Every structure is written in C-alpha cells, then in structure tokens.
Amino acid sequence: MGDSVAVMQWRGAMIDLARHFLDRAFLEKTLRSLALFEFNVLHLHLTDDQGWRIEIDSAPKLVEIGSKRARSQINHSLAEPIFDNREHVGFLSKEDARILVSLAQELGIEIVPEINVPGHTGALLAAYPEFGVNQEKNMVTETWGISNNILSPLPATFVFLKEVFSEVASLFPSKYIHVGGDESRIENWLRDPSIVHFMREKNFDNPKEVFNFFMIEVEKIVNDLGKTMITWDDAFAFEPESATNAVVMSWRGPEIAQKALSHARQVIEAPVFPTYFDYSYEVSASEPLAIGGPITVSDVLKFIPNPDSMGVQFQLWTEYIDKPEHAEYMMWPRAAALAYACWSNESDFEEYFAKRKPELEKLGVVTRDDFIGQAASAAGLGIGAFHPGYPIQDMIRVLADSAEEGEIALSFDNDKE
C-alpha cells in the first residue's frame, strides 16, 4: 500500500441494489474483491423508484410492498418499453446488514447507506402514498429514467423520515449517511394544493426554496443522529449559496466539483466519465446492453482527481444489470484501473492487475478479461438486445451544462425513439 492510499480519504465503490437486487453473498464477495485493491468505502444505493432494499421495523410496508416489482423493463430507456413480466423481489434483512458491516470492518471498509430523498422515491411512495404529492396511489416503478415521484415537504414526512433514518443509522455505524438529493422534479410540488398553501405560509417563492428547506430539514435529522450527510451534486447546484453543509458527491464533472470546493464543501469525485461503470467498455453488439458508452480501461487509467477532494468513487447502476456475473464483468478490471490510477504507487497497470487477479479468481469473480474472444457470451450477460444508448461525449456536455445552470439533467431523457 503506497503513501497515496493514506492521503486519499475516500476510496469508494457504489453498488445500486435498488434497480436490480444483488444479494448478501454477492456483496460479501464484492467486499473481499474491493479489499484486494485497497478500497475503503462501499456505498450501497438502497432505495429508488424501482425498489426499497433495506428492512425497516417501524415502516414494514417499505419491504412488504416496496421491495417487490411486478415486472421490469428489459430494453433501453430510450426505446419503447419491453417488459419481462416477472416479479423482481429482494431486500437486505437487518441481519444481512449486520453481517456485511462486520465483514467490512474486518476488511477495513466502511459501508455507507444511501436512502434517496426527495426524488427517486417511487418504491417508498408505493408503500406509503400519504407522504407524496396529493397522496397519489403509486406502484413500484417498472421502467428506467427520471420519474415524477417526490416526497411532500409537509411536517409528517419528516416525522416518518426521522424514524427511517434512525433505524438506518443504528444498522450502519459509518459516520456518513447519503440522502441522494438528485434528479428531483420539484415542479410536481405545485400540483398539490396543500403544498402550495404550505409554500405561502412559509413565504417560499418557488420550488427551489422548498427543496432547500427540505434538504436542510433532512440534514438536521442526519446530524442529530451523529452522522454527516452526503448528497449528489444536484442538491448543492440548485442553490449553492443556501445549500446544506453536506459532503458533495460530484457526478456531473470537474467543474461542479471545483465549484463545491470553492464554496468550502467537502467533495467526493464520482463523475460519469470515467467512473460510471454501468457504461459499456465499447459500443458494440458484442457487449451487454448498457446505458451508453464507451468508458474504456484506458479512460479510467487517465483519470486525475482533484487534489483537494476527499477522494473518488466508481458507480455501478443496475438498470441493465440483473446478474452478479454481469455486475462483476462491468466492475473488473475498471475498478482495478481506478485504484491503480488514484492511489497505488505502482508503475505498470498490467503488472499491478496480474498480481491480484489470482486472488479474484479464488473468490470466483468474473472479469471482462475472461470473455475476451467470446463476444457472444459477453453479450449474453445482458438483459436485452443491443442499443447504442447515450454517447458518452454528449452525456458529459449535457451533465456539465445542467450542473452549471443549477438544474437537473433532463434533456438527454426527453427525446425517446
């Protein structure tokens, strides 16, 4: 372990359990894999529109209803949806969480939970519609993309969230709780007369002011639990001057990361390019269906983080990933490349990875290298027919522009085929 490891506080990996649930056995193997490359954070994306994946005693319907999806989209979000018509079910029990935390601690890894608010809350609102706009009845979301689901900013919501976050805090001893704050379609608040009345009472002129209020209330809950809040950069970019003091996880590029640093926020760099490992290695029908691409191993090796940030993190979103071996294919060797580039002090990546690959093989981990020359087998890991998805350079531009404008990035999601 080189000196750079000691300097980089956050050496992170994020796994999305909400879109497609990946079980405790997979996560245990992943923890052991990450430890081989000196990762020290596993960020679990536990909740979203498409699923709620952690047991909460005070709100049992979160798993009774929220962990079950009647069917799933099995093609790209840019295309007219095709569904598999199979129920998708799964969540981590409290015992699962305790076992994972114990193993992580043995390996020197901190598990950071994410409970997404106020947007990305379709599964929560399917279970408890009383906390949504107009208390509308809702199903766990079956398609991909950004939804209109959003929590109400009325007082009852925060009473509920306090109970939920209290249980989450008791399960995960990390000093951090991630609360999302991203891609929230805040204009939907204006559809609810009770929320509009609340805005008048509070002298809020627009939904952005309501959003800041919402996130400040959540920050109070998190801080009262002795935790530090993390948000995606959207929650900062909406109104930098009045945003919470949360750590900013910057996903929309180096400019928003630098802006957050200039506003005296701590920053974890998690940019789409090149740390979103749900993008394909190459845009090809021989690769599994992915959101877009390409993000190559070479791209990851060239990544240079901002020296003022807390550290870096890769993301594995699972809209198009429903098998453990597919998840591993997308992670390795790109996760190794991130470790090599950002905190190892070795001078040859091929040698660095080759030294550690036998240990991955002992764990039974699949890497993309295992599929070289087997293009048809690699493509078969996926859950749908090939689609080129979003070109990575277009995505970089759209995301950087939306961050600068203090808006959510919607333009890439509006022109469906």
Secondary structure, 3 states (H helix, E strand, C coil): CCHHHHHCCEEEEEEECCCCCCCHHHHHHHHHHHHHCCCCEEEEECEECCEECECCCCCCHHHHCCCEECCCECCCCCCCCCECCCCEECCECHHHHHHHHHHHHHHCCEEEEEEEECECCHHHHHHCHHHEHHHCCCCCCCCCCCCCCEECCCHHHHHHHHHHHHHHHHHCCCCEEEEECCCCCHHHHHHCHHHHHHHHHHCCCCHHHHHHHHHHHHHHHHHHCCCEEEEEHHHHHCCHHHCCCCEEEECCCHHHHHHHHHCCCCEEECCHHHHECCCCCCCCCCCCCCCEECCCHHHHHCCCCCCCCCEEEEEECCCCCCCHHHHHHHHCCHHHHHHHHHCCCCCCHHHHHHHHHHHHHHHCCCCHHHHCCCHHHHHCCCCCCCCCCEEHHHHHHHHHHHHHHCCCCCHHHCCCC
